[in-house]
């Protein structure tokens, strides 16, 4: 699998460790920066770069790392077609893939240790999307992403939508 990685200065060291781990597992890693932890840089630049690489088909999926994984994930999600998910453990990594077909995983360089990060990316890159009932929800997101209009939901699998409580 071809995987883009990107980080700001706060995520640099974890990005480097994850990139080595992924390469050792046989993946082709495309490092989109940053190149050093010593210079403060803006995480949106690297989140958008990873998002564009994934959305443009240059790579299959991506990994974004900043101090918490939150900001860089928000930036990546601004790219049309990106479903970036912050993962804290193998459960959130698995569910991001199985239910949300996430194509970018986000990690916190200041909040996630290397061993946990390795488990997260291993899970993320080996878990398949389930489709089924989840596809309708992704289609709703895609419709909103392309039109900016209201999401006209198809309802629920188990119950009809209820009007909001007074």
C-alpha positions as protocol buffer text, in pm:
chain_id: "A"
residue {
  index: 1
  type: UNK
  ca { x: 0 y: 0 z: 0 }
}
residue {
  index: 2
  type: UNK
  ca { x: 118 y: 356 z: -73 }
}
residue {
  index: 3
  type: UNK
  ca { x: 83 y: 574 z: 236 }
}
residue {
  index: 4
  type: UNK
  ca { x: 141 y: 949 z: 270 }
}
residue {
  index: 5
  type: UNK
  ca { x: 264 y: 1075 z: 606 }
}
residue {
  index: 6
  type: UNK
  ca { x: 273 y: 1433 z: 725 }
}
residue {
  index: 7
  type: UNK
  ca { x: 322 y: 1620 z: 1049 }
}
residue {
  index: 8
  type: UNK
  ca { x: 400 y: 1951 z: 1206 }
}
residue {
  index: 9
  type: UNK
  ca { x: 697 y: 1997 z: 1440 }
}
residue {
  index: 10
  type: UNK
  ca { x: 507 y: 1856 z: 1741 }
}
residue {
  index: 11
  type: UNK
  ca { x: 428 y: 1536 z: 1554 }
}
residue {
  index: 12
  type: UNK
  ca { x: 761 y: 1498 z: 1377 }
}
residue {
  index: 13
  type: UNK
  ca { x: 920 y: 1230 z: 1593 }
}
residue {
  index: 14
  type: UNK
  ca { x: 610 y: 1009 z: 1600 }
}
residue {
  index: 15
  type: UNK
  ca { x: 564 y: 1057 z: 1224 }
}
residue {
  index: 16
  type: UNK
  ca { x: 922 y: 944 z: 1166 }
}
residue {
  index: 17
  type: UNK
  ca { x: 877 y: 635 z: 1387 }
}
residue {
  index: 18
  type: UNK
  ca { x: 544 y: 546 z: 1220 }
}
residue {
  index: 19
  type: UNK
  ca { x: 695 y: 595 z: 873 }
}
residue {
  index: 20
  type: UNK
  ca { x: 981 y: 356 z: 956 }
}
residue {
  index: 21
  type: UNK
  ca { x: 734 y: 105 z: 1102 }
}
residue {
  index: 22
  type: UNK
  ca { x: 516 y: 118 z: 790 }
}
residue {
  index: 23
  type: UNK
  ca { x: 815 y: 88 z: 557 }
}
residue {
  index: 24
  type: UNK
  ca { x: 945 y: -209 z: 756 }
}
residue {
  index: 25
  type: UNK
  ca { x: 600 y: -369 z: 708 }
}
residue {
  index: 26
  type: UNK
  ca { x: 643 y: -339 z: 330 }
}
residue {
  index: 27
  type: UNK
  ca { x: 440 y: -25 z: 259 }
}
residue {
  index: 28
  type: UNK
  ca { x: 564 y: 251 z: 28 }
}
residue {
  index: 29
  type: UNK
  ca { x: 579 y: 563 z: 243 }
}
residue {
  index: 30
  type: UNK
  ca { x: 559 y: 910 z: 90 }
}
residue {
  index: 31
  type: UNK
  ca { x: 680 y: 1165 z: 344 }
}
residue {
  index: 32
  type: UNK
  ca { x: 520 y: 1505 z: 286 }
}
residue {
  index: 33
  type: UNK
  ca { x: 701 y: 1676 z: 574 }
}
residue {
  index: 34
  type: UNK
  ca { x: 782 y: 1847 z: 794 }
}
residue {
  index: 35
  type: UNK
  ca { x: 1151 y: 1770 z: 792 }
}
residue {
  index: 36
  type: UNK
  ca { x: 1250 y: 1871 z: 1144 }
}
residue {
  index: 37
  type: UNK
  ca { x: 1112 y: 1911 z: 1495 }
}
residue {
  index: 38
  type: UNK
  ca { x: 1329 y: 2220 z: 1542 }
}
residue {
  index: 39
  type: UNK
  ca { x: 1132 y: 2472 z: 1337 }
}
residue {
  index: 40
  type: UNK
  ca { x: 773 y: 2562 z: 1426 }
}
residue {
  index: 41
  type: UNK
  ca { x: 547 y: 2502 z: 1127 }
}
residue {
  index: 42
  type: UNK
  ca { x: 173 y: 2518 z: 1068 }
}
residue {
  index: 43
  type: UNK
  ca { x: -10 y: 2185 z: 1079 }
}
residue {
  index: 44
  type: UNK
  ca { x: -274 y: 2283 z: 816 }
}
residue {
  index: 45
  type: UNK
  ca { x: -6 y: 2280 z: 544 }
}
residue {
  index: 46
  type: UNK
  ca { x: 76 y: 1916 z: 614 }
}
residue {
  index: 47
  type: UNK
  ca { x: -279 y: 1798 z: 681 }
}
residue {
  index: 48
  type: UNK
  ca { x: -396 y: 1940 z: 351 }
}
residue {
  index: 49
  type: UNK
  ca { x: -92 y: 1795 z: 170 }
}
residue {
  index: 50
  type: UNK
  ca { x: -172 y: 1445 z: 297 }
}
residue {
  index: 51
  type: UNK
  ca { x: -541 y: 1494 z: 217 }
}
residue {
  index: 52
  type: UNK
  ca { x: -464 y: 1606 z: -138 }
}
residue {
  index: 53
  type: UNK
  ca { x: -230 y: 1312 z: -196 }
}
residue {
  index: 54
  type: UNK
  ca { x: -499 y: 1066 z: -85 }
}
residue {
  index: 55
  type: UNK
  ca { x: -787 y: 1239 z: -266 }
}
residue {
  index: 56
  type: UNK
  ca { x: -578 y: 1274 z: -581 }
}
residue {
  index: 57
  type: UNK
  ca { x: -496 y: 904 z: -589 }
}
residue {
  index: 58
  type: UNK
  ca { x: -121 y: 952 z: -551 }
}
residue {
  index: 59
  type: UNK
  ca { x: -139 y: 729 z: -242 }
}
residue {
  index: 60
  type: UNK
  ca { x: -394 y: 485 z: -101 }
}
residue {
  index: 61
  type: UNK
  ca { x: -423 y: 629 z: 250 }
}
residue {
  index: 62
  type: UNK
  ca { x: -258 y: 873 z: 486 }
}
residue {
  index: 63
  type: UNK
  ca { x: -126 y: 936 z: 834 }
}
residue {
  index: 64
  type: UNK
  ca { x: -130 y: 1282 z: 992 }
}
residue {
  index: 65
  type: UNK
  ca { x: 42 y: 1373 z: 1318 }
}
residue {
  index: 66
  type: UNK
  ca { x: 41 y: 1695 z: 1517 }
}
residue {
  index: 67
  type: UNK
  ca { x: 56 y: 1753 z: 1893 }
}
residue {
  index: 68
  type: UNK
  ca { x: -289 y: 1607 z: 1954 }
}
residue {
  index: 69
  type: UNK
  ca { x: -393 y: 1490 z: 1606 }
}
residue {
  index: 70
  type: UNK
  ca { x: -695 y: 1719 z: 1626 }
}
residue {
  index: 71
  type: UNK
  ca { x: -583 y: 2024 z: 1429 }
}
residue {
  index: 72
  type: UNK
  ca { x: -412 y: 1836 z: 1148 }
}
residue {
  index: 73
  type: UNK
  ca { x: -720 y: 1613 z: 1117 }
}
residue {
  index: 74
  type: UNK
  ca { x: -948 y: 1914 z: 1088 }
}
residue {
  index: 75
  type: UNK
  ca { x: -721 y: 2049 z: 811 }
}
residue {
  index: 76
  type: UNK
  ca { x: -711 y: 1716 z: 625 }
}
residue {
  index: 77
  type: UNK
  ca { x: -1090 y: 1692 z: 641 }
}
residue {
  index: 78
  type: UNK
  ca { x: -1120 y: 2017 z: 446 }
}
residue {
  index: 79
  type: UNK
  ca { x: -1003 y: 1829 z: 136 }
}
residue {
  index: 80
  type: UNK
  ca { x: -1296 y: 1696 z: -67 }
}
residue {
  index: 81
  type: UNK
  ca { x: -1318 y: 1319 z: -32 }
}
residue {
  index: 82
  type: UNK
  ca { x: -1113 y: 1289 z: 284 }
}
residue {
  index: 83
  type: UNK
  ca { x: -1242 y: 1113 z: 591 }
}
residue {
  index: 84
  type: UNK
  ca { x: -968 y: 1172 z: 848 }
}
residue {
  index: 85
  type: UNK
  ca { x: -1023 y: 1013 z: 1187 }
}
residue {
  index: 86
  type: UNK
  ca { x: -842 y: 1075 z: 1513 }
}
residue {
  index: 87
  type: UNK
  ca { x: -755 y: 738 z: 1667 }
}
residue {
  index: 88
  type: UNK
  ca { x: -645 y: 685 z: 2026 }
}
residue {
  index: 89
  type: UNK
  ca { x: -637 y: 305 z: 2026 }
}
residue {
  index: 90
  type: UNK
  ca { x: -703 y: -1 z: 1811 }
}
residue {
  index: 91
  type: UNK
  ca { x: -1077 y: 18 z: 1877 }
}
residue {
  index: 92
  type: UNK
  ca { x: -1113 y: 370 z: 1736 }
}
residue {
  index: 93
  type: UNK
  ca { x: -880 y: 283 z: 1447 }
}
residue {
  index: 94
  type: UNK
  ca { x: -1084 y: -27 z: 1363 }
}
residue {
  index: 95
  type: UNK
  ca { x: -1419 y: 150 z: 1385 }
}
residue {
  index: 96
  type: UNK
  ca { x: -1291 y: 442 z: 1175 }
}
residue {
  index: 97
  type: UNK
  ca { x: -1222 y: 196 z: 895 }
}
residue {
  index: 98
  type: UNK
  ca { x: -1513 y: -47 z: 945 }
}
residue {
  index: 99
  type: UNK
  ca { x: -1791 y: 209 z: 989 }
}
residue {
  index: 100
  type: UNK
  ca { x: -1658 y: 532 z: 837 }
}
residue {
  index: 101
  type: UNK
  ca { x: -1426 y: 413 z: 559 }
}
residue {
  index: 102
  type: UNK
  ca { x: -1169 y: 660 z: 693 }
}
residue {
  index: 103
  type: UNK
  ca { x: -882 y: 711 z: 453 }
}
residue {
  index: 104
  type: UNK
  ca { x: -653 y: 913 z: 681 }
}
residue {
  index: 105
  type: UNK
  ca { x: -567 y: 829 z: 1041 }
}
residue {
  index: 106
  type: UNK
  ca { x: -460 y: 1108 z: 1276 }
}
residue {
  index: 107
  type: UNK
  ca { x: -235 y: 1069 z: 1577 }
}
residue {
  index: 108
  type: UNK
  ca { x: -117 y: 1292 z: 1859 }
}
residue {
  index: 109
  type: UNK
  ca { x: 259 y: 1318 z: 1891 }
}
residue {
  index: 110
  type: UNK
  ca { x: 221 y: 1451 z: 2245 }
}
residue {
  index: 111
  type: UNK
  ca { x: -55 y: 1209 z: 2346 }
}
residue {
  index: 112
  type: UNK
  ca { x: 25 y: 874 z: 2180 }
}
residue {
  index: 113
  type: UNK
  ca { x: 324 y: 654 z: 2249 }
}
residue {
  index: 114
  type: UNK
  ca { x: 507 y: 471 z: 1973 }
}
residue {
  index: 115
  type: UNK
  ca { x: 386 y: 121 z: 2064 }
}
residue {
  index: 116
  type: UNK
  ca { x: 22 y: 233 z: 2067 }
}
residue {
  index: 117
  type: UNK
  ca { x: 73 y: 428 z: 1744 }
}
residue {
  index: 118
  type: UNK
  ca { x: 214 y: 118 z: 1575 }
}
residue {
  index: 119
  type: UNK
  ca { x: -87 y: -85 z: 1689 }
}
residue {
  index: 120
  type: UNK
  ca { x: -320 y: 189 z: 1562 }
}
residue {
  index: 121
  type: UNK
  ca { x: -168 y: 210 z: 1214 }
}
residue {
  index: 122
  type: UNK
  ca { x: -140 y: -167 z: 1183 }
}
residue {
  index: 123
  type: UNK
  ca { x: -510 y: -195 z: 1264 }
}
residue {
  index: 124
  type: UNK
  ca { x: -605 y: 97 z: 1040 }
}
residue {
  index: 125
  type: UNK
  ca { x: -423 y: -44 z: 737 }
}
residue {
  index: 126
  type: UNK
  ca { x: -550 y: -402 z: 776 }
}
residue {
  index: 127
  type: UNK
  ca { x: -916 y: -332 z: 854 }
}
residue {
  index: 128
  type: UNK
  ca { x: -1172 y: -330 z: 574 }
}
residue {
  index: 129
  type: UNK
  ca { x: -1476 y: -106 z: 538 }
}
residue {
  index: 130
  type: UNK
  ca { x: -1798 y: -297 z: 614 }
}
residue {
  index: 131
  type: UNK
  ca { x: -2029 y: -102 z: 382 }
}
residue {
  index: 132
  type: UNK
  ca { x: -2393 y: -196 z: 429 }
}
residue {
  index: 133
  type: UNK
  ca { x: -2585 y: 39 z: 655 }
}
residue {
  index: 134
  type: UNK
  ca { x: -2277 y: 260 z: 688 }
}
residue {
  index: 135
  type: UNK
  ca { x: -2275 y: 349 z: 319 }
}
residue {
  index: 136
  type: UNK
  ca { x: -2596 y: 552 z: 341 }
}
residue {
  index: 137
  type: UNK
  ca { x: -2437 y: 768 z: 608 }
}
residue {
  index: 138
  type: UNK
  ca { x: -2124 y: 823 z: 405 }
}
residue {
  index: 139
  type: UNK
  ca { x: -2338 y: 913 z: 106 }
}
residue {
  index: 140
  type: UNK
  ca { x: -2514 y: 1176 z: 320 }
}
residue {
  index: 141
  type: UNK
  ca { x: -2177 y: 1326 z: 415 }
}
residue {
  index: 142
  type: UNK
  ca { x: -2061 y: 1322 z: 52 }
}
residue {
  index: 143
  type: UNK
  ca { x: -2380 y: 1494 z: -61 }
}
residue {
  index: 144
  type: UNK
  ca { x: -2330 y: 1769 z: 194 }
}
residue {
  index: 145
  type: UNK
  ca { x: -1962 y: 1795 z: 101 }
}
residue {
  index: 146
  type: UNK
  ca { x: -2050 y: 1850 z: -266 }
}
residue {
  index: 147
  type: UNK
  ca { x: -2359 y: 2068 z: -231 }
}
residue {
  index: 148
  type: UNK
  ca { x: -2330 y: 2240 z: 104 }
}
residue {
  index: 149
  type: UNK
  ca { x: -2703 y: 2193 z: 135 }
}
residue {
  index: 150
  type: UNK
  ca { x: -2892 y: 2021 z: 411 }
}
residue {
  index: 151
  type: UNK
  ca { x: -2845 y: 1650 z: 455 }
}
residue {
  index: 152
  type: UNK
  ca { x: -3174 y: 1483 z: 378 }
}
residue {
  index: 153
  type: UNK
  ca { x: -3137 y: 1165 z: 579 }
}
residue {
  index: 154
  type: UNK
  ca { x: -3297 y: 840 z: 479 }
}
residue {
  index: 155
  type: UNK
  ca { x: -3394 y: 764 z: 835 }
}
residue {
  index: 156
  type: UNK
  ca { x: -3260 y: 500 z: 1061 }
}
residue {
  index: 157
  type: UNK
  ca { x: -3201 y: 129 z: 1050 }
}
residue {
  index: 158
  type: UNK
  ca { x: -3393 y: 69 z: 1371 }
}
residue {
  index: 159
  type: UNK
  ca { x: -3641 y: 352 z: 1419 }
}
residue {
  index: 160
  type: UNK
  ca { x: -3793 y: 647 z: 1243 }
}
residue {
  index: 161
  type: UNK
  ca { x: -3651 y: 992 z: 1307 }
}
residue {
  index: 162
  type: UNK
  ca { x: -3817 y: 1162 z: 1595 }
}
residue {
  index: 163
  type: UNK
  ca { x: -3885 y: 1536 z: 1598 }
}
residue {
  index: 164
  type: UNK
  ca { x: -3671 y: 1727 z: 1847 }
}
residue {
  index: 165
  type: UNK
  ca { x: -3810 y: 1750 z: 2199 }
}
residue {
  index: 166
  type: UNK
  ca { x: -3981 y: 2082 z: 2281 }
}
